[in-house]
Amino acid sequence: CTASSSCTEPLLGMAFGGSEHCGSQFSASSSQALLSSPPAPPPHRHGKAKILVVDDVQINRRVITLKLQQKGFTDITGVCNGKEALEKIRSADFVYELILMDVMMPEMNGYDTTRAIREDPRYVEVPIIGITGNCTPSDLQCCLDSGMNAAMGKPIDTQKLFAFLDQSLAP
């Protein structure tokens, strides 16, 4: 996983820059949209929010990004583990407004990553949503105990995700 390599890989009108496996910056590109794809929805009122997606599985990052783009979000960064998330956060000259955090990842899991993020005063109030394949009450409680604001199971329930986004990113 290196953030220095790059590639562009179209998928349903999206361009993925960064390495094939991680460190991707996602952005919508209407000029690449497939003819068979539906028209883009109107931009979400919070579409300019900066979102960080942390997941070690590339297809999961793509699916989450696609769902966010369908809602009108365009400024989405993806990384493949907690260490990379911390590097992105520390090197950015802005604050991400939302973080979607996988729980089980190599290098640094979502619990430890969230605890480290919360140590940064800029990120004390930033919503962090835990995403886990284990949906037992104790697993979901571990997400909350680590400092996440909410947790949801995989596959992601889009309606619940968007309801949380609407509430969390309200002006």
N, C-alpha and C positions, 0 to 999 in steps of 0.2 A: 504494500500500500504506500504509494508515494504521491504527494500532492503536486510534485513538480512535473510529472508526465501529463500529457493531455490527449484528448481525443474528442471528436464530436460524433454523437450517435443519435440520429433522429428517432423519435418514438412519438407517434400521434401529435406531431407538430411541436415537439419539445427538442431543444438542443441540450446535450449534456457535455459540459466541459470538465476537465479534470481527469484523474485516472479512471480506468474502467471500473475499478472496484471501490473507490472512495474519494473523498475530498472533492466531490462534484459541486459545481455551481450550476443551478438549474435556472433556465429562463425561458419564457414563452416566446415563440417566434411564429407569428401568423403567416409569414412567407413560406414556412415549411409545412403548414397544415395540409393534411391529406384531403383530397377532394371528397372522400366518403365520410370525413369526420363531421359531426354536427357543428352548427355555428357556435362561436364562443358566447358564453353567458355574459350578461353585463357585469362590469367590474364590481367586486364586493366593496362595501364602503371602507373596509380596512385593507384593501388589496395592496397597499404600499407597505404593509407591515413586513419587517425583516424577520424571517423564520429560519430556525436552524433545525434540521432533521438529522438525528443521530441514530444510525442503525447499521449493523455490520453486514446486512444482506442487501446487496445492490437492488434487487427487484423490489424489496420492501420500500427502499428510499424512492424508487421510481413511482410506485403505486401511490405512496403518500403525496409525493410531489404532484402527480397527475390530479389527484383529488383536490388538492389545494388550488391548483391552477384552474380547475373547473369551477371553483368558487370565486375566482378572480384574483387570487394572490399570485404575485410574479417575482418577488424577491426572496427566493428560497435557496438556502445553502445546505448541502448534504455532506456529512462526514461519516466514517465507518467505525469509529470507536470513541470512547470517552476522552482519551488523550488528545485526539485530533479536535474534539469539540472544545476542550480547554485551550488548545493552541489557537483555534479560530477566535474564541471569545477574547482571549488576552491580547491578540494582535489586532483586533478590530478597533477602528476609531469611532465606533457606534455601538449601541446596545441592541442585541436581538430582542424583539418584542414578544417572541414566543419560541419555546423549544419543545420539540417532540422527541422523547428519549426512549430508545429501546432499553430494556432492562438487562438482558443477557447478551454481553458482547465480550470479545477478547480484549486484551490490553487493560481495559478499565471498564467495569460494569456501570450500568445506569445509576445504581444507588450511590456508588462512590463518586461518580461524575457529578451527580446532582448536589451532593454535599459540598464538593469542591466549588461548584458554580455559586452556591449560596454564600460562600465565604467572601465573594466579590460584592462589595456594597452596591454596585450598579445592578446586580442581579437578585437582590433580596426579594423584590416584588414581581419579577418577570415570571409569567406563567410557564410551568414545566409540566407537560403531560407525559406520564409514563405509558409505554406500550409494551405489553407482555403477552406471551403465549400461555402463561400460567395465570388463570383467572380465579384462583381460590381466594376467599376473603383474606387469608393471611398474606398471600402474595400482593394483593392490592393494598393492604395495610402497610406492607414494607415500602411500597412506593410512597405513600403519604408520610411515613415515618422518616424517609430519607430527605424529604423536603419538596417532593413533587406536589403539585396542586391537585392533580387528578390522575387517574390511571384507567386505561381501557385495554381490553383484550384484542388479540388478533384473531380473525381479520377485523379491521377497524370498522366500527359502525359509523358510517359517514354522517348520518343525521346527528348522532351524539357528539361527534367531533365538531361539526359546524355549530351546534348549539353552544358548546363550550367556547369556541372561538368568538362567537357573537357576544357572549357574556364577558369573556376575558379581555377582549380588545375593544370593549365599548369606550367611547370617548369620555 
